Amino acid sequence: MAENSPKDRILRISTNLQSDAVRVSIADQGRGLPDGDVSQIFQPFFTTKSHGLGIGLSICRSIIAAHDGRLWAEPNDGRGTALHMELQIVAPAVL
């Protein structure tokens, strides 16, 4: 969102409790997904910048999947991107 004016640098973080899962969503108003293709941002070392090693979403997705969750992205209405993480609720062990 560095390209945005300071008043347009809005990042929204929200949570949603469903019957069997918790969802955390992070939405920005940045430049959005390259060519609208969400799959490439989950490739190792993918970056939209001219320098850098990538945004690490490949590793994040692997960790979340190891906990039976999922991580996905979608374009926002208007501009920007929303990332969503969903994890299943696990009942505590009965002692």
Summary of the structure (lengths in Angstrom):
residues: 95
radius of gyration: 15.4
end to end distance: 48.1
largest distance: 54.2
contacts: 203
relative contact order: 0.23
helix: 21%
strand: 31%
